[in-house]
Amino acid sequence: MTAKVFVNASEHVYNFHLTEVLYLRNYARANGYLFSSMIGGCESIRDLQQCKLLGVDAVECSLIESVFAFGKLCGAVATVFSPELSPLPIHSPPSLFLSIDTPDAVARLPELRKEVDRLNCPYEIIPVFNRRSLIKSMYSYESDNYDVQTYRAELACLIKQHTCLFSRYGISGGVTQSSLGLLAEDDITPHMLRLGLFSLLSDKSPLAYATDLDVAKYHFKETLLLDSIRSALKERYELITTRQHHLMKYLLTEPF
């Protein structure tokens, strides 16, 4: 079994412009990967409409402050991606990757599960436990300068409380090839690993075939992607700077 590979793009997390988002979407399509994009909040209709135009396979979202807000999110996704209301062909509704960033969000998962059942959501919802954000919230850290593995016991206890509520769940933050074995030791068997620009999703836990899962390979792919984006941004900056210098020189020498 192999995992489905998603390329993640976000104007909110990475401060990408639409140009970079389109580049990543085209990269995903060219390489046979799936594509996801993050929206800014539970009722970001503009973001959801952009996701639909991009043809996303999954929508990512965080900052769900209440069950009411979660219900609004589900309603917005259902409306925007409704085949009846869309002029674009929609083959299937996108999955919803829900980033769980705080202990309060973890504690709210049973209520979210009830809301999912009440709304009869037509798409899969996968909670993704962001371990780095959870640590930051738990200990009120102001920076990300800490080792996730230092807090293995606390994280394992927190994550395992409600993982049975959803058919699949994921983790992010500090995911490396060597950390897969530590996850197994802590009895954490996620179906999804979010690595940064890439996510790996499977029906079974990726740990079940960890020998075939080269996390470092996707981290290396990410460095290449980021280098391509950085080079494009540098070239764009140089073109703008050259034009600005040319205009300034003209304005300083041209009599009015």
Phi, psi and omega in degrees: 000139176241154181277151168285137182251125176253141168260126185258129176231142180206128172285347185265316182281312186261000183058033176289148168271170181302329178302313180291323178298316178295321178300315180291323177297315180294323177298316180299313181296319182293333183255009177074021178265163172273171187224137176227154178217145183265141176259163188276345182182181189292336179236039179279077183299319179300316178297318180294320178295322176294320177301318180296317179295327179283346181072043184293152173264342178208147175250130177258144180208145172228194177060037173276107189271343183200166175296324177299316179295322178296320177298321178295321178299311181299320179295320180294317179297315181297322181290310184296321184262015178293124179300328182290328185260358185256131174284349180261146177292129178241111185286324178198151180294147181288155170287159177242113177266112186257108182287124180258106192252346184223158175301327177297321178295323177297314182295337182276351185302320177301321177293321179296322178299317178296322180291322176301315180294320181295320182278346182053055185300133183275006182229157182282138177246123183241110175288135180241112183281111179276096188297322180294317179292324178297316178297315181301319179288318183295323185248009177054040176286145180264342180235174178259021185272072177204159182266121181302321186294342177297335185249030184305312185296313180297317181294317181299317180297318182291314186291321186286352183299319190228018183293338181284352183288333182240149184295330177219148176217166182226172174226157173215168179089110177070026180273115177229171179301317182289335183282346180299319179295325179292325176298317179298320179298326181272007179061036174251116184235073183290154175269346183228135174242119177261117189255354186134251176283350179238146171230146180241126184229138180215167176288322174261165177298135175304337180292340180291340177223045185300332180294336179265358186254103182263090180300321181300328180298319181283331172295321178293318177301323180295320178299322179292317178298314180296325178294321178296317179294318180298319179296319179295318179295322179296316179296319178297318179297317181294322178295317179295317180296318179299315179296318180297315180297320179298316180293320179296318178297319179296316183291331180282338185251341184274124177286144178251000000 
